[in-house]
Amino acid sequence: MSNNFPPLKNDLFLRALRGEDVERPPVWMMRQAGRYLPQYMELRGKYTFFERVETPELACEITLQPIDELEPDAAIIFSDILTVPQALGIDVQMIQGKGPVMGNPIRSVDDAFAILAEDVPEKLKHVMDAIHLTRMELNGRVPLIGFAGAPWTLFCYMVQGEGSKDFNRAKSFLYRHPEASRHVMRELTTATIDYLRAQVEAGAQAVQLFDSWAGLLSPEDFNEWALPSLMEICSAVKEVPVILFAKGAWYALERLSFHSNAEALGIDWTITPEYAREKTRNEITLQGNFDPSHLLAPIPEIRKQTRRMIQRFGVRRYIANLGHGILPHVPVDNARAFVDTVKEYG
Ligand code: CP3
């Protein structure tokens, strides 16, 4: 792949990640390419979810939709964390109104040991192609973020076989078959490192690691089952900044900030900016943590709460974002009010 990308015109996001001085915090929204955008819904009517993910031109178009509409300070490639389980042989369907469903989830020790991280970047070449194309099409407007799911969160889906509130099947497997589970975590860690490195080579300028179900683990289980993989992955991806979003892992903030090797930590809305800053001793960039459902409040209220959030985190070492993905029924004008308020700050 030729990497003669157009020069970057807005580097605010990368400067905040490096801890440099900024005029105002950068802003983007998790799941900013999604169902609250009418232009996304139009494409959703024409192609299945994985057709959209696997066709670089469609993934590129969807990635750029929120950039054109709202002009945030970063783009995130349109894809899904479940691409890695697919590359490891798990059949994933995205069912409308239900979410992901696996045709052959891990149900036995043999199933677990059959999981092998082989040729993951080759199997997911469409993602690298989408990243390369999107870098070209962005034309340097804003940096492009790549991403992957963290091993624990991927394990949850691969064993449970579908979405869940508590992932009880996955947890039960973990406790009953620790050796087989450890094998799966190791393969997922290798796969994720290979995948993220390939994304960087294809043009990703930062990457985010989503451990969406970290909060289901006790602090002890998090240390044993999630943290080692996170540390290994963050240490292995050194060419670009890594943002680690371990949702619900407030109890591990201190450890993550000093031992994970991530450049930034994503924060959900269940902790205060003051708590997050104190636990991380102001030494790492924090990203978050607007309650996604507060985007359903009246616009003046959104503006007020957004300004208040920035005041509390401070302008430096901070990336304004939501505490989780944007909800499908948020009016576009409300999302715009959030982005604009950050951009007008200071
Ligand atoms: O942020 C972005 O704009 C980039 C795109 C992105 C998607 N999924 C697209 C998507 C990202 C970063 C993800 C990550 C992802 N996928 C996570 C981690 C982040 C999180 O939300 O915790 C998880 C757990 C998944 C797995 C997944 N994908 C689920 C559980 C679902 C169904 C639930 C839902 O929101 O519908 C998806 C589907 C999905 N991934 C959609 C989008 C835009 C909606 C699909 C649709 O169009 O119906």
Boltz pocket constraint, residues with backbone or C-beta under 6 A from the ligand:
constraints:
  - pocket:
      binder: B
      contacts: [[A, 29], [A, 30], [A, 31], [A, 32], [A, 33], [A, 34], [A, 35], [A, 44], [A, 49], [A, 76], [A, 77], [A, 78], [A, 79], [A, 80], [A, 81], [A, 82], [A, 94], [A, 96], [A, 98], [A, 99], [A, 100], [A, 147], [A, 163], [A, 210], [A, 212], [A, 325]]
      max_distance: 6.0
